[in-house]
Amino acid sequence: MYIVFKSDSSVTGRGFSASLYQMPGGCGGRMTAPNGYIYSPNYPNNYNHSEDCQWLISVDRNHVVDLQFLDFNVERHINCSYDYLAVSWVKYFASFCDCK
């Protein structure tokens, strides 16, 4: 699984929290632990402008990742063109933004 968090240079939000595994320090990284958490930078405070975080999540063969968002708040945009969280897994791809 590959996760990307991007923000632009305008509006910021609280960001997100997802259950998985958090690497110490920095934004993004490679994760192989069976469970834990990842966060946007500065969470639960607003993330900074122009963030670019990438996580690569690896699991053992014949296992899957159960990614559950515990909180999600990024800049609203109908096409997720500004701030977003993208998740891709083999042939699956989705972008998430706060478009209510």
HUBELLIN-V95989 format. One record per pair of residues at least 4 apart in sequence whose C-alpha atoms are under 6 Angstrom apart, sorted by the first residue. I is the first residue (numbers start at 1). J is the second residue. Records with the same first field share a line. If there is no record, write none. Layout:
# HUBELLIN-V95989
I: J  J
This chain:
# HUBELLIN-V95989
1: 56  57  88  89
2: 55  56  87  88
3: 54  55  86  87
4: 53  54  85  86
5: 52  53  84  85
6: 51  52  83  84
7: 49  50  51  83
8: 49  50  82  83
9: 49  50
12: 75
13: 46  73  74  75
14: 44  45  46  73
15: 40  72  73  74
16: 39  40  71  72  73
17: 39  70  71
18: 37  38  68  69  70
19: 36  37  68
20: 35  36  37  38
21: 35  36  37  38
22: 37  38
27: 53
28: 53  54  55
29: 55
30: 55  56
31: 57
32: 58
41: 47
42: 47
74: 98
75: 83
76: 98  99
77: 99
78: 99
80: 84  97
84: 96  97
85: 95  96
86: 94  95
87: 93  94
88: 92  93
